[in-house]
Amino acid sequence: MLAYHYFHVVLFITLTTIFNGDIYLTEALNNGFSVELIHRDSPKSPFYNSSETHFERMANAIHRSLDRVKHFYSQQDDGYKVLQAPITNIRGEFLMKYSIGTPSFDVIAVVDTGCDLIWLQCQPCENCYNQTDPIFDPSKSTTYEIASCSSQACKLVEDSSCKNGTGESKCQYKASYGDASFSIGDVAFETITLGTNVTNSYAGFDEIIFGCGHNNQGIFLPTSTGIVGLGNGAYSLTSQLSTVIDDKFSYCLVPSYEHNTTSFLNFGENAVVSGPGTVYTPLASGPIQTFYYLTLEGISVAGKRLDFETKDGPTDNCTGNIIIDSGTTLTYLPEDLYNKLEPLVTAQINLDRFPVPEFLPPSIKLCYASSPSTFQAPPITIHFTGADIVLNSTNTFYTFFEDFLCFTFTPSSSEGGPVYGNLHQGNFLIGFDKQKKTVSFKPTQCRSFDQEH
């Protein structure tokens, strides 16, 4: 998806069965509900590798996301087709466990805030990648229905086409990715069940648009069954549930070094972010509907402000200049802005910079050899429109391994553009209100927040 670095958090959701194919909303849902988030490298994650060191996990995360920002910013012309996040390198920030069909069938899929389509591998698998868990068989579900070519669902899904068969022609989708991976299958409707963090509570939703993939190829991980899109487009999961969740969701990401701590993705009333310390910035417009754009006005270091100077200014009524993405690790800035930022930071750190090891991606520019407990980085303030976000050293410098830290800002490549990454979102409760078109930030100890909710 994006051409940059990211961590992975796994979203595990308790599963239950839907009765009579209806939507069952518990009291917890009426007041909003939450689902559990687990870091990709947590022992609870199916991707956990006990033989990897902390450094290897971080280095792998960075290498996995080298194509992500390119996905956000490439081909922004009239012919551009929104690409969904590939499973190839787990280019989404979350994994999601949910159930589909009647009777319910449990699946785990990559969740991506940078894409819209929900898809999973389906029987009969004409040409499928190796999957550890059983593959969903729609013929065994009483609530499965293929979308016709004349349906609104077919018109909504990007890159859809028609295939003639018995009776009315059916709608097909094709999701293609930059590494030549792809998923092809039927656009369909199905019942999806999400569990919540409240004991024995759940939410079932009928006629959710999704892709039933019969032809899926690429370097896909066998522990994942497909993709769940949480993007800003019309057919993402959050958009399809918009009337139920009041177009609101939020998350509080526990810092990456706290692998054993649970995070939560919140929906509806439970997703409202308010109270002391909360700041709000407009959800801006951008060239691609799927992505969440903000307007970055500047960055301050030790009281000295650098303004974000857009050479050409907003175009085509697009007011945003940076994408906020939970699936990208680092924050990417225009090269000229980064080149002004770095010397302001180094001037405040009384240490000699350490050469960046060759095995790290070239996008990492600034490192120090220092104990994290004694390292002192200057506070950096991000100035979004109407919202100042104060980052501390755990946000701005990542400890790759013992006594070695690197700067979490980096210049964007010629193929990419500005992205506000998840290291800068750690220990902030971040809410998306698509109804009011705002994004809210509240400094929060996410470990404590999640224990209380």
C-alpha positions in Angstrom: 0.0 0.0 0.0 2.2 2.8 1.1 5.8 3.1 0.4 6.9 3.5 4.0 7.5 2.0 7.4 4.9 0.6 9.7 4.2 -1.6 12.7 1.4 -4.1 12.8 -1.2 -4.3 15.5 -3.6 -7.3 15.5 -7.3 -6.7 16.0 -8.9 -9.7 17.7 -12.6 -9.6 18.0 -14.7 -12.1 20.1 -17.1 -14.0 17.8 -20.7 -15.1 18.3 -23.5 -16.4 16.1 -26.2 -14.3 14.5 -29.7 -15.6 14.9 -32.3 -15.6 12.0 -30.0 -13.4 9.9 -31.0 -10.2 11.7 -28.9 -7.4 13.1 -28.5 -7.8 16.8 -27.3 -4.7 18.6 -26.6 -5.1 22.3 -26.8 -2.3 24.9 -23.0 -2.0 24.5 -23.5 -1.2 20.8 -26.2 1.4 21.5 -23.6 3.3 23.6 -20.8 2.4 21.2 -18.5 -0.6 21.5 -14.8 -1.5 21.4 -12.7 -4.3 20.0 -9.3 -5.5 21.1 -6.1 -4.5 19.3 -2.9 -6.5 19.8 0.4 -5.4 18.4 1.6 -7.5 15.5 4.7 -8.6 17.4 2.9 -9.5 20.5 3.0 -13.1 21.6 -0.7 -13.1 21.1 -0.3 -12.4 17.4 -0.3 -15.2 14.8 2.7 -13.4 13.2 4.8 -13.5 16.5 8.2 -15.1 16.0 9.9 -15.9 19.3 13.3 -16.3 17.6 13.4 -12.7 16.5 15.1 -10.0 18.6 13.4 -6.6 19.2 15.7 -5.0 16.7 14.9 -7.6 14.0 11.2 -7.0 14.5 11.5 -3.3 14.1 13.8 -3.6 11.1 11.4 -6.0 9.5 8.5 -3.6 10.1 10.4 -0.9 8.3 11.3 -3.0 5.4 7.8 -4.3 5.0 6.3 -0.8 4.4 8.7 0.5 1.8 5.9 0.6 -0.9 3.1 2.1 1.3 3.4 5.8 0.7 3.9 5.2 -3.0 0.5 3.7 -3.0 -1.0 6.8 -1.3 0.5 9.3 -3.7 1.2 7.6 -7.0 -1.0 7.9 -10.1 -3.3 10.7 -8.8 -4.9 11.3 -12.2 -8.3 10.7 -13.7 -7.5 7.1 -14.4 -6.3 6.2 -10.9 -8.0 3.2 -9.3 -7.9 3.0 -5.5 -5.7 0.1 -4.6 -6.4 -2.0 -1.5 -3.6 -2.9 0.9 -1.7 -6.0 -0.1 -1.3 -8.9 2.3 2.1 -9.5 0.8 4.0 -7.6 3.5 1.0 -7.0 5.9 0.7 -3.5 4.7 -2.2 -2.8 7.1 -1.8 -1.8 10.7 -4.3 -4.3 12.1 -5.4 -7.9 11.9 -9.1 -8.4 12.6 -10.8 -11.6 13.8 -14.5 -11.6 12.9 -17.1 -14.1 11.7 -18.9 -14.2 8.4 -22.0 -16.1 7.1 -24.8 -18.1 8.7 -23.8 -20.3 10.4 -20.9 -18.1 11.4 -17.4 -18.8 10.1 -14.4 -17.4 11.8 -11.7 -15.6 9.8 -8.7 -13.3 10.6 -7.9 -10.6 8.1 -5.6 -7.6 7.7 -7.4 -4.4 8.6 -6.3 -1.3 6.8 -7.3 2.3 7.3 -5.8 3.1 3.8 -8.2 1.0 1.8 -11.9 0.3 1.5 -12.6 -3.2 0.1 -13.4 -6.1 2.4 -12.3 -9.4 0.8 -11.3 -12.9 1.8 -10.4 -16.1 0.1 -13.5 -18.2 -0.9 -14.2 -21.7 -2.1 -14.1 -22.9 -4.8 -10.5 -21.6 -4.9 -9.5 -21.6 -8.5 -6.0 -20.2 -7.8 -5.5 -19.3 -4.2 -2.4 -18.7 -2.0 -1.7 -21.1 0.8 -3.9 -20.4 3.8 -3.4 -22.0 7.2 -7.1 -21.8 8.4 -10.0 -23.3 6.5 -11.3 -21.3 3.5 -14.8 -19.8 3.6 -17.3 -21.8 1.5 -20.2 -19.4 0.6 -22.3 -22.4 -0.5 -22.7 -23.4 3.1 -24.0 -20.0 4.2 -27.7 -19.2 4.0 -27.1 -15.5 4.0 -24.6 -15.3 1.1 -25.7 -13.5 -2.1 -23.7 -12.5 -5.2 -24.2 -8.9 -6.3 -25.7 -8.4 -9.8 -24.1 -6.1 -12.3 -27.1 -3.8 -12.0 -26.7 -3.5 -8.1 -25.5 -0.4 -6.4 -22.8 -2.5 -4.7 -21.3 -3.2 -8.1 -21.3 0.4 -9.0 -19.6 1.4 -5.7 -16.7 -1.1 -5.9 -13.7 0.2 -7.7 -12.5 -1.8 -10.8 -15.6 -4.0 -10.9 -16.8 -5.8 -14.0 -19.5 -8.2 -15.2 -19.3 -11.9 -15.8 -22.1 -13.7 -17.7 -23.3 -16.9 -16.2 -26.6 -18.7 -15.6 -29.3 -16.1 -15.1 -28.4 -12.5 -14.5 -24.7 -11.6 -14.9 -22.7 -11.3 -11.7 -20.4 -8.5 -10.5 -16.7 -9.2 -10.1 -13.9 -7.2 -8.5 -10.2 -7.1 -9.1 -7.8 -5.7 -6.5 -4.3 -5.2 -7.8 -1.1 -4.3 -5.9 2.2 -2.8 -6.8 4.2 -6.0 -6.3 1.9 -7.8 -8.9 -0.2 -9.5 -6.2 -3.9 -9.5 -6.8 -7.3 -10.8 -5.7 -10.2 -11.5 -8.1 -13.6 -12.7 -7.2 -17.3 -12.0 -6.8 -18.8 -8.9 -5.3 -21.2 -10.2 -2.8 -23.3 -9.6 0.3 -23.0 -11.4 3.6 -23.7 -11.2 7.3 -20.7 -10.2 9.4 -20.5 -10.5 13.2 -18.2 -8.4 15.4 -17.6 -9.2 19.1 -17.0 -6.5 21.7 -14.9 -6.2 24.8 -18.0 -6.5 26.9 -18.7 -10.0 28.1 -21.0 -12.0 25.9 -21.9 -9.0 23.7 -21.7 -8.8 20.0 -23.0 -7.0 16.9 -24.3 -8.7 13.7 -24.7 -6.8 10.4 -26.6 -8.1 7.4 -25.8 -7.5 3.7 -22.3 -6.2 4.1 -20.6 -5.7 0.7 -17.4 -7.7 0.4 -15.3 -9.5 -2.2 -15.4 -13.3 -2.3 -11.9 -14.0 -3.8 -11.6 -17.1 -5.9 -8.3 -16.2 -7.6 -5.7 -14.6 -5.2 -2.0 -14.7 -5.8 1.1 -13.0 -4.4 3.5 -13.4 -1.5 0.5 -13.7 1.0 1.0 -14.8 4.5 -0.9 -18.1 5.3 -2.1 -16.8 8.6 -4.3 -14.2 7.1 -7.4 -14.7 5.0 -7.8 -11.3 3.3 -8.4 -7.6 3.9 -10.8 -5.5 5.9 -10.9 -1.9 4.7 -11.5 0.9 7.2 -10.9 3.7 4.7 -12.9 6.8 4.0 -14.5 5.4 0.9 -18.2 4.4 0.5 -17.8 0.6 0.8 -15.3 0.3 3.7 -16.5 -1.4 6.8 -16.8 1.8 8.8 -18.7 3.5 5.9 -21.1 0.6 5.6 -21.8 0.7 9.3 -22.0 4.5 9.3 -25.6 4.8 10.5 -25.0 2.4 13.3 -21.8 3.9 14.6 -22.7 7.5 13.8 -19.7 7.7 11.5 -17.3 7.6 14.4 -14.4 5.4 15.3 -11.2 5.9 17.4 -8.2 4.0 18.6 -5.5 4.4 21.3 -2.3 2.7 20.2 -0.1 1.4 23.0 3.6 2.3 22.1 5.3 -0.4 20.1 7.6 -1.5 22.9 4.7 -2.6 25.0 4.0 -5.7 23.0 2.0 -7.5 25.7 -0.5 -4.7 26.2 -3.9 -4.7 24.5 -5.3 -1.8 22.5 -8.8 -1.2 21.4 -10.6 0.1 18.3 -13.7 1.9 19.3 -17.0 2.5 17.4 -20.0 4.8 17.8 -20.6 6.7 21.0 -17.7 4.9 22.7 -15.4 6.4 20.1 -16.1 10.0 21.1 -12.9 11.8 22.2 -13.4 14.7 24.6 -12.3 16.1 27.9 -9.2 18.1 29.1 -6.4 18.2 26.6 -8.4 17.2 23.6 -7.7 19.2 20.4 -9.5 19.0 17.1 -8.5 19.5 13.5 -10.6 19.4 10.3 -10.7 16.2 8.3 -9.5 17.7 5.1 -10.2 16.9 1.5 -7.7 15.1 -0.7 -7.3 13.7 -4.3 -8.2 10.1 -3.2 -11.4 9.6 -1.3 -10.1 6.5 0.5 -7.4 8.3 2.5 -7.8 10.5 5.6 -6.1 13.9 5.0 -5.1 16.6 7.5 -3.6 20.0 7.0 -0.1 20.4 8.5 0.7 24.1 9.0 4.1 23.7 10.6 6.4 22.1 13.1 8.2 23.6 16.2 11.3 22.6 17.9 12.4 24.3 21.2 10.1 27.2 20.3 11.3 27.7 16.8 8.6 27.2 14.2 9.0 25.9 10.7 6.1 26.5 8.4 4.8 23.9 5.9 5.2 25.7 2.6 3.2 24.1 -0.3 4.8 25.3 -3.5 1.7 25.0 -5.7 -1.0 25.3 -3.0 -4.1 23.2 -2.8 -5.5 22.0 -6.1 -8.9 20.8 -7.2 -10.4 21.9 -4.0 -8.1 19.7 -2.0 -7.3 21.3 1.4 -5.2 18.5 3.0 -1.5 18.1 2.6 -0.7 15.1 4.7 -2.3 11.7 5.2 -2.8 10.3 8.7 -2.3 6.6 8.6 -2.2 4.0 11.4 -0.3 1.6 9.1 2.8 3.6 8.5 5.5 3.6 11.1 7.5 6.8 10.4 6.3 10.3 9.6 7.3 11.5 6.1 7.8 15.1 5.4 8.6 17.1 2.2 12.4 17.0 1.7 12.8 20.8 2.1 10.9 20.8 5.4 12.8 17.8 6.8 16.1 19.4 5.8 15.2 22.4 8.0 13.8 20.2 10.9 16.8 17.9 11.4 19.4 20.6 12.2 17.0 22.2 14.7 16.7 18.8 16.5 20.4 18.0 16.4 21.2 21.4 17.9 19.2 20.5 21.0 20.9 17.1 21.5 24.3 17.2 23.2 25.6 14.0 21.5 27.4 13.1 18.4 25.2 11.5 15.8 25.9 7.9 15.0 26.3 6.6 11.4 23.1 4.9 10.3 23.8 1.2 9.8 23.7 0.0 6.2 21.2 -2.7 7.0 18.6 0.0 7.9 16.6 1.6 5.1 18.2 4.7 3.6 15.1 6.7 4.5 16.4 6.8 8.1 18.7 9.7 8.4 19.5 10.4 12.1 20.6 8.1 14.8 22.3 8.3 18.2 24.1 5.8 20.4 22.6 6.4 23.8 20.6 4.7 26.5 16.9 5.5 26.2 16.7 6.2 29.9 19.2 9.0 29.7 18.5 10.3 26.1 17.0 13.7 26.1 15.3 14.8 22.9 13.6 18.2 22.5 9.8 18.3 22.5 8.5 18.7 19.0 5.1 20.3 18.3 3.1 19.3 15.3 0.8 22.2 14.2 -2.3 20.9 12.4 -5.0 23.4 11.6 -6.6 24.2 15.0 -4.6 21.5 16.9 -1.1 21.5 18.3 0.2 18.0 19.1 3.2 17.9 21.5 5.4 14.8 20.9 7.9 13.5 23.4 11.1 11.5 22.9 9.2 8.1 22.8 7.3 9.4 19.8 10.2 11.1 18.0 13.1 8.6 18.6 12.7 4.9 18.3 14.9 2.5 20.2 16.0 -0.1 17.6 18.0 -2.0 20.0 19.8 -1.5 23.3 21.5 2.0 23.4 20.6 2.8 19.8 17.9 5.3 18.7 16.8 6.8 15.5 14.7 9.8 14.5 11.1 8.9 13.5 10.8 11.7 10.9 12.2 11.2 7.5 12.0 12.9 4.1 9.5 11.6 1.6 10.8 10.1 -1.6 10.0 11.5 -5.1 7.4 8.7 -5.4 5.7 9.4 -2.1 4.4 12.3 -0.1 3.7 13.5 3.5 2.3 10.9 5.9 1.7 11.1 9.6 2.8 7.7 11.0 1.8 5.6 13.9 4.9 6.2 16.1 3.7 9.8 16.5 0.2 8.5 17.3 1.3 6.3 20.2 -0.3 7.2 23.6 -2.8 9.5 21.9 -6.5 8.7 21.8 -7.3 9.6 18.2 -10.9 9.9 17.0 -12.3 10.1 13.5 -15.7 11.8 13.2 -16.7 11.6 9.6 -20.0 13.2 10.3 -18.5 16.4 11.8 -15.4 16.0 9.5 -12.9 16.2 12.4 -10.0 14.3 13.8 -9.4 14.6 17.5 -6.3 14.0 19.6 -6.1 13.5 23.3 -2.8 12.7 25.2 -3.6 9.4 26.9 -1.7 6.6 28.6 -3.2 4.0 26.3 -2.3 1.1 28.6 -4.4 2.6 31.4 -7.1 3.8 29.0 -7.6 0.3 27.6 -7.7 -1.3 31.1 -10.4 1.1 32.1 -12.6 0.6 29.0 
